[in-house]
Amino acid sequence: MIDPKALAGRFPSDFMFGVATASYQIEGAAREDGRKPSIWDAFSHMPGRTFNGDSGDIACDHYHRLDQDLDLIKELGVETYRFSIAWPRIIPDGRGPINEAGLDFYDRLIDGCKERGIKTNATLYHWDLPLTLAGDGGWAARSTAYAFQRYAQTVMKRLGDRLDMVATFNEPWCIVWLSHLYGVHAPGEKSIDAALAALHTMNLAHGLGVEAIRQEAPDVPVGIVCNHQAIEPASDRAEDMAAVERAFQFHNACFFDPMLKGEYPADFMAAYGERMPEIEDGDLQTINQKLDWWGLNYYRPMRIAHDGSPDAAFPAARETAPVNNVLTDIGWEVYAPSLGKLIKQLYDRYDLPDMYITENGACYNMEPVDGVVDDAPRTEYLSEHISVCADVIDAGIPLKGYYAWSLMDNFEWAEGYRMRFGLVHVDYETQERTIKDSGKWYKALAETFGTTETEAA
């Protein structure tokens, strides 16, 4: 484990350390103050969709414990807080009347951060699509892109004067593939056609959203948060290396190519062009918006081999077993070098602006013993990956900040409450918060950072 003060000394003086959360995972108050259901409210109440039938009905009760949780962020010594805004609180039906009580809550959140000297980084969409829009086809319907545009305008008109940064979307890969092709997340589709429709709608919504943000709050830096896959070949054989390129196009480039180049990747379109929804005149120009920053969420590598079976669809790649035998409690491989490799690969491939690690963390399910949560493996994970971030900066990449996932244990989507990623332990029966040893380590890092002592180190 790396000493936090020594690690802090490797970063430039303008680097930011923060923590991240998402609305449906922590807020609760699912039926209060005008909020209506999202697709995750519906999905999580369907039998067999989440572990133990868990839902975000109460979650961490953050909606009612806002000041306590903001004090907790302040206590951790971080400079910035990344959170998401719940569309069903702001425009409960996705389109139509605006819910002032929902905007009031985020007024309190942002003002509370400002009062505590914490910078705000808001994500407009972290998966809680208003359920009413699902009746129109959800992300598979082009109309949802325009509903998102109005939602972005509404939020930024009210809150943009106090936001330090904003992102349109969190993890397009999950919105498209995990939710519409693999069926793991809401709405639980398993259809390549639905996924391809969602792909273009979401990309279009991003472009429209960037325009809306700049119209309403031109001084707020705007970006997007992606969980691009760190794709590692199973071997150095030519067929596996070719599979890696196909997998890169499928998992990563189908988002970044239209956003940054104004086109979909060639091999991807050769495979799926005839099944894509209509790409109307001007769509690609709308999607191709200049970004002020972008965020990368990273947890583990994806190891890929060529899939030679006759019925294998593009990218004709299959996932293989982890190489490193260190796994987190959710079963994910721990391998920090892939983080640095992915970042360098993306900067080699694209003309990218400043970046942030917007999520990084590990699932370990230790419980408190006499008021102490000894989660040394999480601290080890964080120290290894933050060290890679320092290496990336040394290599000349404009990495400007790091957000640990997550501030506290929360509703982990299909995994319910059994998987814990927090720096702070949450007892879901009592809602008691306990800072874990990893949180104390991160606090020492964040508080040391930027001090005279660190800069002299």
Secondary structure, 3 states (H helix, E strand, C coil): CCCHHHHHCCCCCCCEEEEECCHHHHCCCCCCCCCCCEHHHHHHCCCCCCHHHCCCCCCCCCCCCHHHHHHHHHHCCCCEEEEECCHHHHCCCCCCCCCHHHHHHHHHHHHHHHHCCCEEEEEEECCCCEHHHHCCCHHHCCHHHHHHHHHHHHHHHHHHHHCCEEEEEECHHHHHHHHHCCCCCCCCCCCHHHHHHHHHHHHHHHHHHHHHHHHHCCCCCEEEEECCCEEEECCCCHHHHHHHHHHHHHHHHHHHHHHHHCCCCHHHHHHHHHHCCCCCCCHHHHHCCCCCEEEEECCCEEEEEECCCCCCCCCCEEECCCCCCCECCCCCECCCHHHHHHHHHHHHHCCCCEEEEEECCCCCCCCCECCECCCHHHHHHHHHHHHHHHHHHHCCCCEEEEEEECCECCCCHHHCCCCCCCCEEECCCCCCEEECHHHHHHHHHHHHCCCHHHHHC
